[in-house]
Structure formats: structure tokens, C-alpha cells
């Protein structure tokens, strides 16, 4: 959030939700819950790169991608304890309320 923009992310996966295929989504959620705005922006930029997702899928640890200035301990605790229920809730909201198909993307705006 800033005086000009706010961002939020809802996850709408197209496949069955599991520990092995939600590393990026859990990293995003953990960062939103534990980091300040400047670190969050830089970390999300790094996490959104395709090569990062490929590295995580190949077995890399999320902590390898932390950026200087992040509260690594707080992030890691949240990342490791974040259950899959939150992602499932996001998915249900996207499909039941927003009427999105599994995996479908959308941009929502809510002006002041």
C-alpha cells in the first residue's frame, strides 16, 4: 500500500493444491504477512520470475531467494507454518464469488 496504490493477491490455481506445487503462492502470502512494503516489492519481483519458480520446483529452498533487509526468521516461520487452507479459500472465492475458471487470471479495481 502507498498513498497512491494498494495491491492484493488472490490465488486461483488450476491444479490440485499441495505442498509441492504451492511454494510460490505460500512465499507470496508469507511475505505479505511479515514484510514491510519496500522489502515486499523487491521480494515479489524476485519471486515472480520464471527461473525462481523452476528452481523451487527443482527443490531449492525458499530462503535462498530472500533479499537483504527482509526479516528472514519471521518470514521462514510463517512460510513453514502456513497451511494450504488459505490458498483453498482463495481458490473457492475466485471460483464461487468472482466466477473465474480454475487458473483464470483477472484484475480487480476498487477505487476510493
PyMOL commands that set and color helices and strands:
alter all, ss='L'
color gray80, all
select helices_A, chain A and resi 19-21+23-34+37-47+50-57+62-65+72-81+85-96
alter helices_A, ss='H'
color red, helices_A
deselect
rebuild
show_as cartoon
